[in-house]
């Protein structure tokens, strides 16, 4: 049976706002001049709300999430559910049984408003790697007459794979707490602010001014919770996106230095020391900001973790920081494995020269005993320039292939906005391993970069010094500030001639964008 929820209309508009320049192309058209406030059953709100469609039985079975729009932390929703049922302090004391401590039961009030957006019929949203459209018979409507307004909720049967008529702007953990409350009384209502037909970019803006600008949460976390914030031009003009990028790059760098499976474990110098085969903390951060965490603009390659191009428009890949770290570790593992398997002359030379070093020097340079052609003092792969080149190539090739390879489909219900601990990163690494199209692509790119003719030796490699002076001059060009671009372009040019047709095709596209072919 259909329902009508009484609403209060709240007009909010100032004449000064008319001076704004609205941009539909940036998903920032002229916004609504009003919103509505109502009291809605939390159970009803849950049944209507998007971002995710999680059923209790799916969670119990441990099935993969069909696609949270933002990171959802089930434990947090569970804690809210206990708070609703018993209030504080029982909400934080799971070991205490409510029946034995009735004196601690208090009201579980939720007096602050939840913010949602009412989708219009034919509105489209990206869910689980595909575009879904809201069908007219599932759409809600707001109607008014003589100053009285109602939210009309049609009677329809819930169906998997359908777009929900409401999307949550702020308050998803409160809404999802219903999943942990068996038979929640419909009389338990919460205040809700309804926007109507608000674009996703305007929702991101609203989320930012509510949660981030007052410094309630850090900017890095904000960009996981609301990925649209990674590409907002109004933030680009200030410090918002740069703060996010720097913070995210620092988090990733620390994880790459720390995680047991990272090929860069203990090889990033956090305190500014200079050791052959290691890179500085600042260099690793700058590389990430110049590659994976950059913003896309027309005719340039964006960052896989920042914003990318699709059909000439800006898009974001909704991976959170744990996924991003797992992807980078996997990419570098592929490079490491390709070097270890390589019989190329440059790799053999690096290994032979490494053996002439003293044991204390080997321990200092290569504490985990990795292949010297990968982590020794004579390989460009262990230099600032080499890290930038590999990162630039893997980012560019991924950006141009992400849709085809199904990057959006890599999801897991355990991915949340929690800090990227080693255990969570390890779980994400195992999850990514199941995405064979992605992993096979990374492996093919790594082997093509290592074994298809590019010389990864530094100009100081002893065999090179004793041999062809012309070859030594070539390698010397990869030193210094000019070496970053030269090394990156050199790798791309080699890849355009790869025996792997897919790699060669993408390399041609990358080379054309970089204007080097």
Buried (B, 14 or more C-beta within 10 A) or exposed (E): EEBEBEBEEEEEEEEEEEEEEEEEEBBBBEBBEBBBBBEBBBBBBBBBBBBBBBEEEBBEEEEBBBBBBBBBBBEBBBBBBBBBBBBBEBBEBEEEEBEEEEEBEEEBEBEEBBBBBBBBBEBEBBBBBEEBEBBEEBBBBBEEEEEEBBBEBBEEEEEEEBBBBBBBBBBBBBBBBBBBBEEBEEEBBBEBBBBBBBBBBBBBBBBBEEBBEEEEBEBBBBBBBBBBBBBBBBBEEEEBBBBBBBBBBBBBBBBBBBBEBBBBBEBBBBEEEEBBBBBBBBBBBBBBBBBBBBBBBEEEBBBBBBBBBEEEBBBBBBBBBBBBBBBBBBBBBBBBBBBEBBEBEBBEBBBBBBEEBEEEBBEBBBEEEBBBBBBBBBBBBBBBBBBBBBBBBBBBBBBBBBBEBEBBBBBBBBBBBBEBEEEBBBBBBEBBEEBEBBBEBBBBBBBBBBBBEBBBBBBBBBBBEEEEEEBBEBBBEBBEEEBBBBBBBBBBBBBBEBEBEBBBBBBBBBBEBBEBB
